[in-house]
Amino acid sequence: MAQTTLYLMRHGECEGGNTLRGHCDVALTEIGFAQMQLAYAKLPEMVDRVVSSPLMRCAKFAHYIARKRDVNVSLDERLKEIYFGRWDGQLIPKLYAEHGAELTAYWQNPWLHPLPEGELMSTFEQRLDEVVEQLVTEHCEEKLLIITHGGVIRHLMAKALGVSQAVGFYTQLSLEYASVVKITHFRDGDGACYWRLHWGESI
C-alpha cells in the first residue's frame, strides 16, 4: 500500500493585530518566524519537499527552508486562506461593532451565510481538495511539509476524518500559531484511498 505523509504547518504570529486575515498579505513578526523555526526543528523526519501558500506569512519561511536545506520548495495559490471579501484584512473588533449580526451568522454557519463578496466555503473546500489530491498523486510515497493557514488545516483535518460542514472545526478547534498536524494518505493496489489523522502523537 502506497503511503504519503503530509505535515501541515500553520504560519506563525503575524503583524497587524486581531484582523480577519484571508488573502491580505501581512508579514510574520519576529516571534512568528521563531515559532515556525521551532516547529520545523521538532519534525521527526526530513521531508522530501515543501509546498507553501504564496502569502508572505507562509512563503517567507518556505524560502528560508529552501536556503538552509537541500529540499524542493514550491508555492501554490490554492493553499491560500479563504478570502473574506470586503472584510478581508479588517480589524475584528471593528467588524463586530459595525456588522456583529452578520459576522456571528457567518461563524455559526459559513456555508449558509457567506461574507459580503467573500469566497464561498464550497469553493474554498473544492480548491483544497484539488490541490491535495494532486499532491498525493504526483508525490506518492513522499513526505511533504505544507505551510499554510488555519482554515486550510481545519478543512483537511475534517477531510481526513470524513466529516463535512462541521462548523466546530472552524470555531471550536484551537489551532495555535506554528501548529503542525500530521495526516497520512494511503492508496491500495486497487486505487482505493484512505486518510489517517495522527492525533496526540509526538511529531
N, C-alpha and C positions, 0 to 999 in steps of 0.2 A: 504493500500500500504506500503510495507516494504521500509525503508529508511536507508541508510548507509552514514555517513558523513566522508569525507576524508579531513584532514588538511595537506596540502603538504608544508613542510618547507624546504627551501634551506639551505645548510650549511653556516656558517659564513666565514669571511675573512680567507684566507689561507696563509701559508708561501710559499716562492718561487717566489713571484712576478708575472709578467704578462706571465703566461705559459699556454700552451694548456693542461688543466687538464682533463684527461679522467679517465683511470684506474690507473694512477700514484698515489701513496698513500702519500699524503702530510698532514701535521698537520695543525690544526687551529692556528691562532695567538691568543694572549690573547684577543684582540679586537673581533676577530671572535667568540670566545666562549661566551664573554659577549653579543654580538649581539644575539646569539641564546637564551641565558638566558632571555633577554628582550622580545624576540618574544614569547617564551613559556609562560612567565608571562602574556602576553596580550591575550592568548587564552580565549575565552568567556565561556568555559565549560571544565570540566575534560574529558579527553579521556579515553577510555576503554583499549587501547593498543597502543604500539609504534612499528612500523616496520621501519627498517633503512637499508640503504646501508651499507655494511660492511667496506667501505673505512673509514679511521680514521677521516677524516674531518666531517663525519656524525656520525659514531659509537661512538666516544668519548662522544658526547652529549647524545646519546641514553643510554649509560651506566651510565652517570650522572643521568639521569631521573630515571633509574632503582634503583639507590642507594637512591634517595631522595623521590621517590613516590611509592606507592603500585600499580604499573601498570606493566602489562606484556610487555616485550621488546624482540623483535627478530630481527635477521639480515637476509637479503635476497639478494643473489648475483645479482638477476635480477634487483635490484634497483640501480645498478651502473650507472655512466655516460657512454655515448658512448665511445668506445675505438678508439683513434685516431691513432692507428697503430704505424709506425716507428716514428711519430712525437709526440707521447704522452709524455707529460712532458717537452717538449722543449719550450724555450722562444719564444713568438710570434713575437717580432721584428726581431729576428734572422731568423725565418722561412720565414717571408715576404722578408727579404733581399736575401735569398737563393732560395726560392720557391714561390715567390709572385704570379705568374700567377696561379699556381696550387691551392694555398690556396684561392685566390679570387674566382676561379671557384667553389671550394667546398662551400664557403659561399653563392654563388649565387644559387647553386642547389646541395645540398649534396646528394640527391637521384641519381642524374645523374653522379656526379663527386666524388666518394669516395676517401679518402686519401690512400696513399700507405700502404697496409696491414691493413688498418683500418676496423672497423666494418661497415657493410652496414647499411644504415638507415632503410631498411626494416627489418633487423634482430633485430636492436635496438628497433624499434617500436613493433615488434611482442612479444619480451620478456616482454616489459612493459604492453602490452595488456593482456598477460597471467597472470602476477602477480596480476594486478589489478582485473581481473575477478575472480581470486582465492580468493583474499581478500574480495571482496564484497559478494562472495558466502559463504565463511566459517565464516565470521564475520558480517553477515546480521544484520542490526539494531544497530550496534555498532558505536562508534565514534573513528576513527583511526587517529593517528598522523604518517605521513610518512615522515621520514627525508631523504632527497635525494639531487639531483643535478639539476642544471638549465635546462639542456636538457631534463631530465625526466619530470620535471614540465611543461615545454613548450609543450611537446607532449601530456600530459594528459589534459592540457587546450584545446588544439586543438581537442582532442578526445571528450571532454565534449561538444564542440560546433559543432561537426560533420564535422570538417574540416580536410582534408588530404593534405599532400605535399604542405603546405603553408609555404614558407621559412621565411616569415615575423615573424612567431612565434619564430624563432631561431635567426634572425639577427636584428630585429627591435623592439622587445618587451623587454623593460627593466625589469629585474628581479633582484633586489638588493640582496646582501647577507642577509641571515636570513629572506627573504621574506616568508610570509605564504599565500597560496592560498586555498580557501575553495571550494570543489566540493562535490555535493550530488548525490548519486546514488539511483534511485527508481526502485523497481520491483513490478509490479502489480500482481493480482491474477492469471492472465493468463501466467505469466512468461515474459511479455514484460518489457524491461529495458529502463530507461530514465536517462539522465545526466543533471545536472544544475551547471553552473559556477556562483559563487556568486561574482560578480564584484562590487567593490566600497562599499561593506557592511562593517560595523565595525566588525572586528573579533578579 
